[in-house]
Amino acid sequence: FREAAGYPPFVHICTVNVSGIDDKGAFSLATKLRSETEKIYDRIRLSRKEDFAELFKVTRSPVPKLNNRYRWIFNIKSKSKDDLLEIMEEFAYKTVTGLSAFEKEAFRITFDIE
């Protein structure tokens, strides 16, 4: 079942988590980060001429509020862990480091790779 449905351990999934005390701001930042991740993916995909990952839309976290912080997530799924790491390395170095001082102070961004 897990293989047919595309779940770990047959594929690798990265969950990007954005949290903040401002719900709209956290959603806005998650949407911005997802858009930047899509640009990274599109650039890599064009060089390879193949789809190698799937990028999902921004949704509320399964636990939408924790410790007075609103939480939003988006997922990236790939059969290759190396492909996923390539996207997330660029995400970490270019996207997250390019955040404004306010965004860095007001929001937390984490990602988990399974």
N, C-alpha and C positions, 0 to 999 in steps of 0.2 A: 504493500500500500504506500509506504513512504517514498519508494522509488518512483512509482507511477505518479504520485502527487507532486513530486519535486521538492521533497523535504530532506534535511540532513539525516543521515550522513551521505546521501547520494548527490546533494548539491550543497553549496556553501551560501550562507545568508549573512549579510551585514545589516544590522539595525542601527540607524543613526537616531540618537535621542537628543531632543532639544527641550530644556525646561527653563521656566522662569516664573516670577511672581505675577507677571503680566501675561494673561492668557493670549490676547490678541498679538502681542509682541512676540511671544514664543512661536505662535503659529506662523506669523510673518517671517521670522528668521528661518524656521524649518522649511518654508516654501522657497525662500531665497537660496538656502543651502541645497535643496533638492534640484533647483534650476541650475545651479553651478555644477552639481554632480552630473546632471544630464549633459551639460556642455563638455565635461571631461570625457564622459562615456562616448558621446557622438564623435569627438575628435579621435579617440582611440579606435572606435569602430570603423571610421572612414579609412584609417591607415591599414586596417586588417581586412576590410571589405566583408565583414561578417558580424552577425549579432552574437555576442559572447556573454551577455548578461541581461538581466531584466530589472528595470527600475520601477518601483511602485510609488503610488501617490502618497502624499502626506496624510496621516490619519492620527486620531487621538491614540495615545498609548493605552494598552489594556488597563493600566492603572492611571487614569487621567489626571489625578492630583495626588501628590505625595509631599508631605512636609511643607504644605502651603505653596507648592510649586506646580504649575500646570505643565503637562508633558505631552509632546507631540513627537511622532516618529515617522520615518520612511525606511523602506527596505530595498536592498539590492541583492539579487540572487544570481549566482553563477555556478556552472559545473566545475570551474577551475578556481581553486583558492588563490593561485598566482594572479589570475586576471582580476579577482576581487581586490587583492592587495595592491595591484597596480592602480586601480581606481582610487582606493582609499589613501594611498600614499600621496597622490597628487591632491586629493581632497584635503588631507591634513596640512600639507605644506603650502598650498596656494589659497584654498578657500578659507580655512579657519584662521590662518595667520593674517588674512586680508580683512578681518572683521574690524569694525570701529571700536574705539576704546569703550564706548557705552555698551555695545553688544557683548564685548568680552567681560564686562563687569556685571551686566544684568542677567546674562543667560549662561547656562551650562550646556556644553555640547559633548556628548560621548558617543562612541560607537563600539559595538560588540560584533565580533565575527565568529560564526559557528561553522 
